[in-house]
Amino acid sequence: MMLYFRHVVVRILAVLFIATFALSYSSGQQITLLPKDKQEDVDRYLELVERYKQAGNLQQAIYYINRVAFTYWENGGLREAVTYFLESVPLNEKVGNLIDIKAIYSNIGLIYTDLERFDLALDYFYKSLEYRRKINNKSEIAAGLIDVAFIHGALRQHEKAIPLLEEALELSRGLGNNRLTLNCLHLLSFNYDRTGNVSKTQSINAMITQIEQQLAKQDVAEVYEEIVGKSQAQVERERMEKARQALEMELQRIQAQAKEDSLFFVVQTKQDSLERAEQIALQRQQEIELLEAHQKVQELAQSEQEAKLRVQQTIIIGGAAGVGLLLILTLVILKGYRDKRNANKKLNQQNIEIQAQRDQIQRQNENIGKSINYAQGIQKALLPSQQLLGDYIPDSFIFFKPRDVVSGDYYWFKAIPNEDGEFKPGVDRFAISAIDCTGHGVPGAFLSMIGYNLLDEIINKEIYKPGDILSELNKGIRKALRQDETDNRDGMDMALCVYDPQEKTIEFAGAKNPLVYIANGEVERVRGDKDSIGGGTSPDAEYTTHTIKVDGNTWIYMFSDGFIDQFGGNDGRKFMIKNFTNLLQHIHTLPPGEQREILKITFNEWKRKNYPQVDDVLVVGFKV
């Protein structure tokens, strides 16, 4: 009696330790630590949100809620960002702001994509697409269709992605947006390739090549136009210089002609003195012509001067523009240098803060890891050993593979003493069970310790019928977790049986989980009742006791759903119960140790390195 009391005290201390640790661990998981200045910003934004709500200014309230969401997003608080984004949706609906609702759902989709929760990302991208259609902007609709199709492709739902991309392609072509069209074609090529449609993939790749060549030519044309635009001022200056040179040549020709005419006049006056009157008339005519020529020379000189002035003005304006551009470029470079220097200072400060946070998180993780490892040691100490089960049943094994350090699956067995209070293996009865608690990790381990102690107490009350044991356990779990008073819905699925060597019978009761037994090479499966233990199950729930007659060597198997629900293989499917029972039938004639090893190898080969373990795995087998 003293030994039993000591075991109970140890188990109660373990339960209290795991409960305290689970509360601190779960609360730590829900808090995102922000830098001090960012936390002050968030507090100020939330205060402004309440003020603007009270004042009826919903636009400003929406603005500051989004500021809070983006602050968390930028600092790694993804789930907090989603919470605040969703808080602003009903306010945007009140003011009819469809554009912001569209953007919010897209942001949430991006966040869940970063978290690799593609199912949730798909839901919110579809919501964003719904509002894009309400806004009726074809470019926005095309972008939304591409977002949804991308997630379908990531989920390997290529048949769903293709019609969405075809619709987006038609819209982008109608808009004449080559770059958006190119994005649609790349995704279409990927999805058609994954469906094995080679001809369609090749056709789309040809379109991609054609559009990429068009875009390359467009880029070259833009560069050419820029070069031509820059040379226009140089061309104008050359044209004006040629005009000036032509004017100078014309002026020189006119001056030479005038000089030639005047010399000819002097010769004529000396040679023809007899015709004086005609000479005077001719002289006057020549004077008039000379005056006209001189006037023309002056006009040409003036035109030349004006041309030179225009050239000088063009040069001055061009020079001033060049100096201005150089000054602007210098200011831009200086500003860029200052901004870069300030950004580097800010980045260094952020790196220091990030490193400090990383150090703090690392210390917390180390403490958490130590605590979880300590909890694992306690859980291992409380669970019975394979050797102890071998004392009751020599031909038995336990395949136990928790997903995390501690497990929500556990096994339990207990001897049922005879009237003398002693237990004789092979003569007296014993009870054995495989249990799958809600969740896994620390919460599941906490619940497993409660169930383990309750099962011991039920046997000590001399309740030995499996259906009655499950009924008492259901009441005990509901009472321990105060499920009639709180919203707690945790519970467990299990298979439990009692073996009586004298009567050669197995009595079985199950809460959702079945029992599989193999006799004479034939596999039989006895289903459990539909109700779980605890959770939403009524406290008055009753469980059926099934009796199995043992006529010869019979292997009994009880298990959780971790092995059956594991994804793997070539197609990423679940293992399924049919494959599992076939595997048991194939190995049941082997020694217990070899059966356990084959189960381990099969499980690891099924999930491979491509698929993580999704749940705790437990298989208990024994021969009677």
VENFEN-V197374 format. One record per residue. N is the residue number from 1. RES is the residue in one letter. SS is DSSP state (@ for helix, = for strand, . for the rest). Layout:
N_RES_SS + N_RES_SS
//
This chain:
1_M_. + 2_M_@ + 3_L_@ + 4_Y_@ + 5_F_@ + 6_R_@ + 7_H_@ + 8_V_@ + 9_V_@ + 10_V_@ + 11_R_@ + 12_I_@ + 13_L_@ + 14_A_@ + 15_V_@ + 16_L_@ + 17_F_@ + 18_I_@ + 19_A_@ + 20_T_@ + 21_F_@ + 22_A_@ + 23_L_@ + 24_S_@ + 25_Y_@ + 26_S_@ + 27_S_@ + 28_G_@ + 29_Q_@ + 30_Q_. + 31_I_. + 32_T_. + 33_L_. + 34_L_. + 35_P_. + 36_K_@ + 37_D_@ + 38_K_@ + 39_Q_@ + 40_E_@ + 41_D_@ + 42_V_@ + 43_D_@ + 44_R_@ + 45_Y_@ + 46_L_@ + 47_E_@ + 48_L_@ + 49_V_@ + 50_E_@ + 51_R_@ + 52_Y_@ + 53_K_@ + 54_Q_@ + 55_A_. + 56_G_. + 57_N_. + 58_L_@ + 59_Q_@ + 60_Q_@ + 61_A_@ + 62_I_@ + 63_Y_@ + 64_Y_@ + 65_I_@ + 66_N_@ + 67_R_@ + 68_V_@ + 69_A_@ + 70_F_@ + 71_T_@ + 72_Y_@ + 73_W_@ + 74_E_@ + 75_N_. + 76_G_. + 77_G_. + 78_L_@ + 79_R_@ + 80_E_@ + 81_A_@ + 82_V_@ + 83_T_@ + 84_Y_@ + 85_F_@ + 86_L_@ + 87_E_@ + 88_S_@ + 89_V_@ + 90_P_@ + 91_L_@ + 92_N_@ + 93_E_@ + 94_K_@ + 95_V_@ + 96_G_. + 97_N_. + 98_L_@ + 99_I_@ + 100_D_@ + 101_I_@ + 102_K_@ + 103_A_@ + 104_I_@ + 105_Y_@ + 106_S_@ + 107_N_@ + 108_I_@ + 109_G_@ + 110_L_@ + 111_I_@ + 112_Y_@ + 113_T_@ + 114_D_@ + 115_L_. + 116_E_. + 117_R_. + 118_F_@ + 119_D_@ + 120_L_@ + 121_A_@ + 122_L_@ + 123_D_@ + 124_Y_@ + 125_F_@ + 126_Y_@ + 127_K_@ + 128_S_@ + 129_L_@ + 130_E_@ + 131_Y_@ + 132_R_@ + 133_R_@ + 134_K_@ + 135_I_@ + 136_N_. + 137_N_. + 138_K_@ + 139_S_@ + 140_E_@ + 141_I_@ + 142_A_@ + 143_A_@ + 144_G_@ + 145_L_@ + 146_I_@ + 147_D_@ + 148_V_@ + 149_A_@ + 150_F_@ + 151_I_@ + 152_H_@ + 153_G_@ + 154_A_@ + 155_L_. + 156_R_. + 157_Q_. + 158_H_@ + 159_E_@ + 160_K_@ + 161_A_@ + 162_I_@ + 163_P_@ + 164_L_@ + 165_L_@ + 166_E_@ + 167_E_@ + 168_A_@ + 169_L_@ + 170_E_@ + 171_L_@ + 172_S_@ + 173_R_@ + 174_G_@ + 175_L_@ + 176_G_. + 177_N_. + 178_N_@ + 179_R_@ + 180_L_@ + 181_T_@ + 182_L_@ + 183_N_@ + 184_C_@ + 185_L_@ + 186_H_@ + 187_L_@ + 188_L_@ + 189_S_@ + 190_F_@ + 191_N_@ + 192_Y_@ + 193_D_@ + 194_R_@ + 195_T_. + 196_G_. + 197_N_. + 198_V_@ + 199_S_@ + 200_K_@ + 201_T_@ + 202_Q_@ + 203_S_@ + 204_I_@ + 205_N_@ + 206_A_@ + 207_M_@ + 208_I_@ + 209_T_@ + 210_Q_@ + 211_I_@ + 212_E_@ + 213_Q_@ + 214_Q_@ + 215_L_@ + 216_A_@ + 217_K_@ + 218_Q_@ + 219_D_@ + 220_V_@ + 221_A_@ + 222_E_@ + 223_V_@ + 224_Y_@ + 225_E_@ + 226_E_@ + 227_I_@ + 228_V_@ + 229_G_@ + 230_K_@ + 231_S_@ + 232_Q_@ + 233_A_@ + 234_Q_@ + 235_V_@ + 236_E_@ + 237_R_@ + 238_E_@ + 239_R_@ + 240_M_@ + 241_E_@ + 242_K_@ + 243_A_@ + 244_R_@ + 245_Q_@ + 246_A_@ + 247_L_@ + 248_E_@ + 249_M_@ + 250_E_@ + 251_L_@ + 252_Q_@ + 253_R_@ + 254_I_@ + 255_Q_@ + 256_A_@ + 257_Q_@ + 258_A_@ + 259_K_@ + 260_E_@ + 261_D_@ + 262_S_@ + 263_L_@ + 264_F_@ + 265_F_@ + 266_V_@ + 267_V_@ + 268_Q_@ + 269_T_@ + 270_K_@ + 271_Q_@ + 272_D_. + 273_S_. + 274_L_. + 275_E_. + 276_R_@ + 277_A_@ + 278_E_@ + 279_Q_@ + 280_I_@ + 281_A_@ + 282_L_@ + 283_Q_@ + 284_R_@ + 285_Q_@ + 286_Q_@ + 287_E_@ + 288_I_@ + 289_E_@ + 290_L_@ + 291_L_@ + 292_E_@ + 293_A_@ + 294_H_@ + 295_Q_@ + 296_K_@ + 297_V_@ + 298_Q_@ + 299_E_@ + 300_L_@ + 301_A_@ + 302_Q_@ + 303_S_@ + 304_E_@ + 305_Q_@ + 306_E_@ + 307_A_@ + 308_K_@ + 309_L_@ + 310_R_@ + 311_V_@ + 312_Q_@ + 313_Q_@ + 314_T_@ + 315_I_@ + 316_I_@ + 317_I_@ + 318_G_@ + 319_G_@ + 320_A_@ + 321_A_@ + 322_G_@ + 323_V_@ + 324_G_@ + 325_L_@ + 326_L_@ + 327_L_@ + 328_I_@ + 329_L_@ + 330_T_@ + 331_L_@ + 332_V_@ + 333_I_@ + 334_L_@ + 335_K_@ + 336_G_@ + 337_Y_@ + 338_R_@ + 339_D_@ + 340_K_@ + 341_R_@ + 342_N_@ + 343_A_@ + 344_N_@ + 345_K_@ + 346_K_@ + 347_L_@ + 348_N_@ + 349_Q_@ + 350_Q_@ + 351_N_@ + 352_I_@ + 353_E_@ + 354_I_@ + 355_Q_@ + 356_A_@ + 357_Q_@ + 358_R_@ + 359_D_@ + 360_Q_@ + 361_I_@ + 362_Q_@ + 363_R_@ + 364_Q_@ + 365_N_@ + 366_E_@ + 367_N_@ + 368_I_@ + 369_G_@ + 370_K_@ + 371_S_@ + 372_I_@ + 373_N_@ + 374_Y_@ + 375_A_@ + 376_Q_@ + 377_G_@ + 378_I_@ + 379_Q_@ + 380_K_@ + 381_A_@ + 382_L_@ + 383_L_. + 384_P_. + 385_S_. + 386_Q_@ + 387_Q_@ + 388_L_@ + 389_L_@ + 390_G_@ + 391_D_@ + 392_Y_@ + 393_I_. + 394_P_. + 395_D_. + 396_S_= + 397_F_= + 398_I_= + 399_F_= + 400_F_= + 401_K_= + 402_P_. + 403_R_. + 404_D_. + 405_V_. + 406_V_. + 407_S_. + 408_G_. + 409_D_= + 410_Y_= + 411_Y_= + 412_W_= + 413_F_= + 414_K_= + 415_A_= + 416_I_. + 417_P_. + 418_N_. + 419_E_. + 420_D_. + 421_G_. + 422_E_. + 423_F_. + 424_K_. + 425_P_. + 426_G_. + 427_V_. + 428_D_. + 429_R_. + 430_F_= + 431_A_= + 432_I_= + 433_S_= + 434_A_= + 435_I_= + 436_D_= + 437_C_= + 438_T_. + 439_G_. + 440_H_. + 441_G_@ + 442_V_@ + 443_P_@ + 444_G_@ + 445_A_@ + 446_F_@ + 447_L_@ + 448_S_@ + 449_M_@ + 450_I_@ + 451_G_@ + 452_Y_@ + 453_N_@ + 454_L_@ + 455_L_@ + 456_D_@ + 457_E_@ + 458_I_@ + 459_I_@ + 460_N_@ + 461_K_. + 462_E_. + 463_I_. + 464_Y_. + 465_K_. + 466_P_@ + 467_G_@ + 468_D_@ + 469_I_@ + 470_L_@ + 471_S_@ + 472_E_@ + 473_L_@ + 474_N_@ + 475_K_@ + 476_G_@ + 477_I_@ + 478_R_@ + 479_K_@ + 480_A_@ + 481_L_. + 482_R_. + 483_Q_. + 484_D_. + 485_E_. + 486_T_. + 487_D_. + 488_N_. + 489_R_. + 490_D_. + 491_G_= + 492_M_= + 493_D_= + 494_M_= + 495_A_= + 496_L_= + 497_C_= + 498_V_= + 499_Y_= + 500_D_= + 501_P_. + 502_Q_. + 503_E_. + 504_K_. + 505_T_= + 506_I_= + 507_E_= + 508_F_= + 509_A_= + 510_G_= + 511_A_= + 512_K_= + 513_N_. + 514_P_. + 515_L_= + 516_V_= + 517_Y_= + 518_I_= + 519_A_= + 520_N_. + 521_G_. + 522_E_= + 523_V_= + 524_E_= + 525_R_= + 526_V_= + 527_R_. + 528_G_. + 529_D_= + 530_K_. + 531_D_. + 532_S_. + 533_I_= + 534_G_= + 535_G_. + 536_G_. + 537_T_. + 538_S_. + 539_P_. + 540_D_. + 541_A_. + 542_E_. + 543_Y_. + 544_T_. + 545_T_. + 546_H_= + 547_T_= + 548_I_= + 549_K_= + 550_V_. + 551_D_. + 552_G_. + 553_N_. + 554_T_= + 555_W_= + 556_I_= + 557_Y_= + 558_M_= + 559_F_= + 560_S_. + 561_D_. + 562_G_. + 563_F_. + 564_I_. + 565_D_. + 566_Q_. + 567_F_= + 568_G_= + 569_G_. + 570_N_. + 571_D_. + 572_G_. + 573_R_= + 574_K_= + 575_F_. + 576_M_. + 577_I_@ + 578_K_@ + 579_N_@ + 580_F_@ + 581_T_@ + 582_N_@ + 583_L_@ + 584_L_@ + 585_Q_@ + 586_H_@ + 587_I_@ + 588_H_. + 589_T_. + 590_L_. + 591_P_. + 592_P_@ + 593_G_@ + 594_E_@ + 595_Q_@ + 596_R_@ + 597_E_@ + 598_I_@ + 599_L_@ + 600_K_@ + 601_I_@ + 602_T_@ + 603_F_@ + 604_N_@ + 605_E_@ + 606_W_@ + 607_K_@ + 608_R_. + 609_K_. + 610_N_. + 611_Y_. + 612_P_. + 613_Q_. + 614_V_. + 615_D_. + 616_D_. + 617_V_= + 618_L_= + 619_V_= + 620_V_= + 621_G_= + 622_F_= + 623_K_= + 624_V_.
//
